[in-house]
């Protein structure tokens, strides 16, 4: 079996003197780990393009016994520069990659995850300033693309449109918003103002390249971040501990 595709490099490691393993996000296959034999020296097959966050055209084949994948050739399509020189942007990108790996990427959502990750790299490379809350927004959007996040436009209990309400409640156990009149005694919920609700709705709809234009206030940012953190912990069972996401 052999295939070609576009991919974003997520992680690279050495396992023998001149051989590398490469973990990348393929547009059609999702998360893939392949071995690049001679990858640290070969200029003909890899032309020095095996670097984290590069966008590549890759040619991959299964080994004869089917036990592993062999990265046969790669060509550089896009290579970030600013992202590699700015440690803060690198940290944001690494945080997003760790969440992506923790969530995994099933084949049926590979293309949407690929586009989301590619656009994230472009944002971090091209924008003069990146929102500090960007990794949080990435988590929310990735969860939404995989079907975990419900609609945010209507109350999950009575169906009332939420637009125009100054504040709604996000019921953590149900993972959905409700209007104030539908909040029940004993609900574990978080307040969500109109600004934060608008930010989360747009994060679900728009490309990451457009997220920088949202510019929420500190309070709107705090509310959105608290909701995303609670949602990820409660419904996805993931928590950021010591530089990686761990199952709770």
PERA-V79880 format. One record per backbone hydrogen bond with DSSP energy under -1.0 kcal/mol. NH is the residue of the N-H (numbers start at 1). CO is the residue of the C=O. If there is no record, write none. Layout:
nh->NH co->CO
nh->NH co->CO
//
This chain:
nh->3 co->60
nh->5 co->58
nh->7 co->56
nh->8 co->25
nh->9 co->54
nh->10 co->23
nh->11 co->23
nh->13 co->21
nh->15 co->19
nh->16 co->19
nh->20 co->36
nh->21 co->13
nh->22 co->34
nh->23 co->11
nh->24 co->32
nh->25 co->8
nh->26 co->30
nh->27 co->6
nh->30 co->26
nh->32 co->24
nh->34 co->22
nh->35 co->69
nh->36 co->20
nh->39 co->36
nh->40 co->18
nh->41 co->38
nh->42 co->38
nh->49 co->46
nh->51 co->49
nh->53 co->9
nh->54 co->51
nh->55 co->78
nh->56 co->7
nh->57 co->75
nh->58 co->5
nh->59 co->73
nh->60 co->3
nh->61 co->70
nh->62 co->1
nh->63 co->68
nh->66 co->63
nh->70 co->61
nh->71 co->35
nh->72 co->59
nh->72 co->70
nh->73 co->59
nh->74 co->45
nh->75 co->57
nh->77 co->55
nh->78 co->55
nh->85 co->81
nh->86 co->82
nh->90 co->86
nh->91 co->87
nh->92 co->88
nh->93 co->89
nh->94 co->90
nh->95 co->91
nh->96 co->92
nh->97 co->93
nh->98 co->94
nh->99 co->95
nh->100 co->96
nh->101 co->97
nh->102 co->98
nh->103 co->99
nh->104 co->100
nh->109 co->106
nh->110 co->107
nh->113 co->109
nh->114 co->110
nh->115 co->111
nh->116 co->112
nh->117 co->113
nh->118 co->114
nh->119 co->115
nh->120 co->116
nh->121 co->117
nh->122 co->118
nh->123 co->119
nh->124 co->120
nh->125 co->121
nh->126 co->122
nh->127 co->123
nh->134 co->131
nh->137 co->133
nh->138 co->134
nh->139 co->135
nh->140 co->136
nh->141 co->137
nh->142 co->138
nh->143 co->139
nh->144 co->140
nh->145 co->141
nh->146 co->142
nh->147 co->144
nh->148 co->143
nh->155 co->160
nh->156 co->177
nh->159 co->155
nh->162 co->153
nh->165 co->162
nh->168 co->192
nh->169 co->178
nh->170 co->190
nh->171 co->176
nh->172 co->188
nh->175 co->171
nh->176 co->171
nh->178 co->169
nh->182 co->179
nh->183 co->180
nh->187 co->184
nh->189 co->187
nh->190 co->170
nh->192 co->168
nh->194 co->166
nh->197 co->193
nh->198 co->194
nh->199 co->195
nh->200 co->196
nh->201 co->197
nh->202 co->198
nh->203 co->199
nh->204 co->200
nh->205 co->201
nh->206 co->202
nh->210 co->207
nh->211 co->208
nh->213 co->210
nh->214 co->211
nh->221 co->217
nh->222 co->218
nh->223 co->219
nh->224 co->220
nh->225 co->221
nh->226 co->222
nh->227 co->223
nh->228 co->224
nh->229 co->225
nh->230 co->226
nh->231 co->227
nh->232 co->228
nh->233 co->229
nh->234 co->230
nh->235 co->231
nh->238 co->232
nh->239 co->246
nh->241 co->244
nh->244 co->241
nh->246 co->239
nh->248 co->237
//
